[in-house]
């Protein structure tokens, strides 16, 4: 296949770190088959480590939330239109949108209409909210790659070609994490009591979650003076903003060890994790850790979005389990007292911790595939059919 694909061009777009990780795994699977292909578009450091050319900084696309997106609509639309025109002129063998559906589906719809095969890697959560988006997906996507097994039937029923390729995180995270090694790596005694707090990697998440999370840590510390708190920071901007928010709230006396990145080490080291809803909650489950999932946002955005959900869960571990395995506290419910009380139960209920570990182990096995190989094979099949 590689000999017939010399000088092949594939375009990809990732708009945030999770998509960068997904696309990088895909590229690592494609490169052996397409050694001379050009991979380009918009991506992050993990994609560029695979030889990817990014025409814009990925950070320029990274924005979350209805109102923040609306405020930057003209800028994002300008990037989308410029890239569309470049790709229509170039006509790559395929376009691959790595998550980021608000941007990628619109681009994919235009490219597919022009005869360019389009692949979307990670199905938008139409099973959670915005089910009407399936009509746009039908128009936009030539082939869908999904990371959860239950999603295959949803897209098959809608007539969208689909492949379940497993979740890359299930490969990156060991089935039996080494808690002791993680604590040693962080300079902690192996027998200490550790709580990891993860208010989010986006600035908007930090804005709304940080103070409540740190106040909850202060309440927990008052109940158990031996507790140690750690918080991984996604970058220097996030660290500075976190410290600013803590200072403004007068919470500088809460001892929290801030880490540069190292989110997986921070989760592995924990007895329990207070985590913002999102991919991080799945990571915590794969590390077999008790957790409390929480999320706060701008009040107007909350009032709009709270009516769109199709199911009672927002945390991926609960969605996969189809039950409230771990607590979810949202918006007004995510107050410091409630967060601290829920975390205390996660820390102190030993039988519950054992049951969670077994459920999360079963979940891990269900998501475990060689995603680089599986996703690359699906992309190669699409390219072959389009010749």
C-alpha positions in Angstrom: 0.0 0.0 0.0 2.8 2.4 0.8 4.3 2.2 -2.7 1.1 3.4 -4.3 0.8 6.2 -1.7 4.0 8.1 -2.3 3.6 11.8 -1.9 0.2 11.3 -0.5 -1.2 14.2 1.5 -3.5 13.9 4.5 -5.0 16.9 6.3 -5.8 16.8 10.0 -7.2 19.3 12.5 -7.0 19.0 16.3 -8.2 21.9 18.4 -7.2 20.9 21.9 -4.8 18.6 23.8 -7.1 15.5 23.8 -7.5 15.7 20.0 -3.7 16.2 19.7 -3.2 12.9 21.6 -5.8 11.1 19.5 -4.3 12.3 16.2 -0.8 11.6 17.3 -1.7 7.9 18.0 -3.3 7.7 14.6 -0.3 9.2 12.9 2.0 6.7 14.6 -0.1 4.0 13.1 -0.2 5.5 9.6 3.5 6.4 9.2 4.7 2.9 8.6 2.2 2.4 5.8 2.7 5.9 4.4 6.3 6.8 5.0 6.5 9.5 2.4 3.0 11.1 3.0 2.6 14.7 4.0 0.5 15.2 7.2 -0.5 18.8 7.7 -3.3 21.1 9.0 -3.6 22.3 12.6 -2.3 20.3 15.5 -0.3 20.3 18.7 3.1 19.1 20.0 2.3 15.4 20.0 1.2 15.5 16.4 4.3 17.5 15.4 6.4 14.9 17.1 5.1 12.5 14.4 6.3 14.8 11.6 3.0 16.8 11.3 3.1 20.4 9.9 0.8 22.8 11.7 -0.2 25.9 9.8 -1.7 27.6 12.9 -0.9 27.2 16.6 -3.4 24.7 18.0 -3.8 27.0 21.0 -5.5 29.5 18.7 -8.5 27.1 18.4 -8.6 26.0 22.0 -11.7 27.5 23.5 -14.6 25.8 25.3 -18.1 27.0 26.2 -21.0 28.4 24.2 -20.4 32.1 25.0 -16.6 32.1 24.6 -17.0 30.4 21.2 -19.5 33.1 20.1 -17.1 35.8 21.2 -14.4 34.4 18.9 -16.6 33.3 16.1 -15.2 35.5 13.4 -11.6 34.6 14.2 -12.4 30.9 14.2 -14.5 31.1 11.1 -11.7 32.9 9.3 -9.2 30.1 10.1 -11.8 27.5 8.9 -12.4 29.3 5.6 -8.7 29.8 4.9 -7.9 26.1 5.6 -11.0 25.0 3.5 -9.8 27.0 0.5 -6.3 25.5 0.8 -7.6 22.0 1.0 -10.1 22.4 -1.9 -7.1 23.6 -4.0 -4.8 20.8 -2.8 -7.4 17.9 -2.6 -5.7 15.7 0.0 -6.4 12.0 0.0 -8.6 12.5 3.1 -9.3 14.9 5.8 -9.3 13.8 9.4 -11.0 15.8 12.1 -9.7 14.9 15.6 -12.6 15.6 17.9 -13.3 19.4 18.1 -16.7 18.9 16.3 -17.9 22.6 16.4 -15.0 23.4 14.0 -14.3 20.2 12.2 -17.8 19.1 11.3 -18.5 22.3 9.4 -15.2 22.0 7.6 -15.8 18.3 6.9 -19.3 19.0 5.4 -17.8 21.4 2.8 -14.9 19.1 2.0 -17.1 16.0 1.6 -19.5 17.9 -0.7 -16.5 18.6 -2.9 -15.6 14.9 -3.0 -12.8 14.7 -0.5 -13.2 11.8 1.9 -13.7 12.9 5.5 -13.0 11.0 8.7 -14.0 12.1 12.1 -12.0 10.6 15.0 -14.1 10.3 18.1 -17.8 10.5 17.8 -19.5 13.6 19.1 -21.5 12.8 22.1 -24.9 12.8 20.4 -26.0 10.1 22.9 -25.5 12.6 25.7 -26.9 15.8 24.1 -27.6 17.5 20.8 -28.9 14.3 19.1 -30.1 16.4 16.2 -26.4 16.8 15.2 -26.6 13.4 13.6 -28.1 14.9 10.4 -25.0 17.2 10.1 -22.8 14.2 10.8 -24.4 12.3 7.9 -23.7 15.2 5.6 -20.2 15.8 6.9 -18.6 12.4 7.7 -17.5 9.7 5.3 -16.3 7.4 8.1 -16.6 7.8 11.9 -14.0 6.4 14.3 -15.4 5.8 17.8 -13.6 5.1 21.1 -16.5 3.6 23.1 -18.0 0.2 22.1 -21.6 1.3 22.5 -21.2 4.0 20.0 -20.9 1.7 17.0 -24.5 0.7 16.9 -25.6 4.4 17.1 -23.8 5.4 14.0 -24.6 2.1 12.2 -28.3 2.8 12.8 -27.9 6.3 11.4 -26.2 4.9 8.2 -22.8 6.4 9.0 -19.9 4.1 8.3 -18.1 3.5 11.6 -15.2 1.7 13.2 -14.7 1.1 16.9 -10.9 1.5 17.5 -10.6 1.4 21.3 -9.7 4.3 23.5 -6.0 5.3 23.4 -6.0 6.1 27.1 -6.7 2.5 27.9 -3.3 1.6 26.3 -1.4 4.5 27.8 -2.6 3.8 31.4 -1.4 0.5 32.9 -4.0 -2.0 34.0 -2.3 -2.1 37.4 -0.9 1.3 38.2 2.0 1.6 40.6 0.9 4.0 43.3 4.1 3.7 45.3 6.3 4.6 42.3 4.2 7.6 41.6 4.5 8.8 45.2 8.3 8.3 45.1 8.5 10.2 41.8 6.7 13.1 43.6 9.0 12.9 46.6 6.2 11.7 48.9 6.2 8.9 51.5 4.4 5.8 50.2 2.2 5.6 53.2 0.9 9.2 53.2 -2.7 10.1 52.4 -3.0 11.9 49.1 -5.8 13.8 47.5 -5.4 15.1 43.9 -7.4 18.1 42.8 -8.0 18.7 39.1 -10.1 21.7 38.4 -9.5 21.6 34.7 -6.9 22.5 32.1 -8.8 25.3 30.3 -8.7 28.8 31.7 -12.5 28.9 31.8 -12.6 25.7 33.9 -10.0 27.1 36.3 -12.0 30.3 36.6 -15.2 28.6 37.8 -13.8 25.5 39.6 -10.6 26.4 41.4 -11.9 28.3 44.4 -14.6 25.7 45.3 -12.0 22.9 44.8 -9.4 24.5 47.1 -12.0 25.4 49.7 -13.1 21.8 49.7 -9.4 20.8 50.2 -9.2 23.2 53.2 -12.3 21.5 54.8 -10.8 18.1 54.2 -7.6 19.1 55.8 -9.5 20.2 58.9 -11.0 16.7 59.2 -7.7 14.9 58.6 -4.4 16.8 59.2 -2.4 14.1 57.5 -3.9 14.6 54.1 -1.6 15.9 51.4 -2.9 17.7 48.3 -1.4 17.8 44.8 -2.7 19.6 41.7 -1.2 19.1 38.2 -1.1 22.3 36.1 -1.4 22.0 32.3 1.0 24.9 31.7 2.5 28.1 33.0 -0.5 30.2 32.2 -2.8 27.8 34.1 -0.4 27.7 37.1 -0.3 31.5 37.3 -4.0 31.8 37.0 -4.6 29.1 39.6 -2.4 30.9 42.1 -4.1 34.2 41.3 -7.5 32.8 42.0 -6.3 31.2 45.2 -4.8 34.4 46.4 -7.9 36.5 45.5 -10.0 34.0 47.6 -7.6 34.3 50.6 -6.8 30.6 50.4 -2.9 30.8 50.3 -2.8 28.9 53.6 -4.0 25.7 51.9 -0.9 23.7 51.2 -1.2 22.3 47.7 1.8 20.9 45.8 1.5 22.2 42.2 3.0 20.0 39.5 4.1 20.9 36.0 2.0 18.5 33.9 2.4 15.0 35.3 -1.3 14.6 35.5 -1.0 10.8 35.3 1.6 10.7 38.1 -0.7 12.8 40.2 -3.7 10.5 39.6 -1.6 7.4 40.2 -0.3 8.8 43.5 -3.8 9.6 44.9 -6.1 7.9 47.3 -9.0 9.9 45.7 -9.4 12.6 43.1 -11.6 15.7 42.9 -11.9 16.1 39.2 -13.6 18.4 36.7 -15.9 16.6 34.3 -14.2 15.7 31.0 -11.6 13.3 29.8 -9.7 13.5 33.1 -12.6 11.6 34.8 -12.0 8.7 32.4 -8.3 8.8 33.2 -9.1 8.6 36.9 -11.3 5.6 36.3 -8.6 3.9 34.3 -6.2 4.5 37.2 -8.9 2.7 39.4 -9.2 5.6 41.8 -12.2 6.8 43.8 -13.3 10.2 42.7 -15.9 13.0 42.9 -16.7 14.6 39.5 -17.7 18.3 39.7 -18.2 21.1 37.2 -19.1 24.8 37.4 -19.6 27.3 34.5 -20.9 30.7 33.7 -24.5 30.9 35.1 -26.1 31.9 31.8 -24.4 29.1 30.0 -25.5 26.7 32.7 -29.1 27.8 32.4 -28.9 27.1 28.6 -27.1 23.8 28.6 -28.8 22.2 31.6 -31.9 21.5 29.5 -30.1 19.7 26.7 -28.9 16.5 28.4 -30.4 13.2 27.4 -29.3 11.1 30.4 -28.7 11.7 34.1 -24.9 11.4 34.0 -22.2 13.7 32.7 -19.1 11.9 33.9 -17.7 9.3 31.4 -17.2 6.6 34.1 -20.9 6.9 35.1 -22.0 7.0 31.5 -20.0 3.8 30.7 -21.4 2.1 33.8 -24.9 3.4 33.2 -25.2 4.3 36.9 -23.8 6.7 39.4 -20.6 4.8 40.3 -19.1 8.0 41.6 -20.8 11.3 42.7 -21.4 14.1 40.3 -21.8 17.6 41.7 -22.7 20.4 39.2 -22.9 24.1 39.4 -24.7 25.2 42.6 -24.4 21.7 44.0 -20.6 21.9 43.6 -20.1 24.0 46.8 -17.1 23.4 49.0 -19.1 21.7 51.8 -20.7 19.2 49.4 -17.5 18.5 47.6 -15.6 17.9 50.9 -18.3 15.6 52.2 -18.5 13.6 49.0 -14.7 13.3 48.9 -14.5 12.2 52.5 -16.8 9.3 51.7 -14.6 8.3 48.8 -11.6 8.4 51.1 -13.0 6.5 54.0 -15.3 3.8 52.6 -12.9 0.9 52.1 -15.5 -1.6 50.7 -16.6 1.0 48.2 -13.1 1.6 47.1 -12.6 -2.2 46.4 -15.8 -2.4 44.4 -14.9 0.7 42.4 -11.5 -0.8 41.6 -13.1 -3.9 40.1 -15.6 -2.0 38.1 -13.0 0.3 36.7 -10.8 -2.7 35.8 -13.6 -4.3 33.8 -14.2 -0.9 32.1 -10.5 -0.7 31.3 -10.6 -4.1 29.5 -13.6 -3.1 27.5 -11.8 -0.1 26.1 -8.5 -1.8 25.4 -7.5 -2.1 21.7 -4.4 -1.2 19.7 -5.9 2.1 18.7 -3.0 3.2 16.6 -3.3 0.1 14.4 -7.1 0.0 14.4 -7.6 3.7 13.5 -4.8 3.7 10.9 -6.3 0.6 9.3 -9.7 2.3 9.1 -8.2 5.4 7.5 -6.3 3.3 4.9 -9.5 1.5 3.9 -11.2 4.9 3.3 -8.3 6.1 1.2 -8.3 2.9 -0.8 -12.1 3.0 -1.5 -11.8 6.6 -2.7 -9.1 5.8 -5.4 
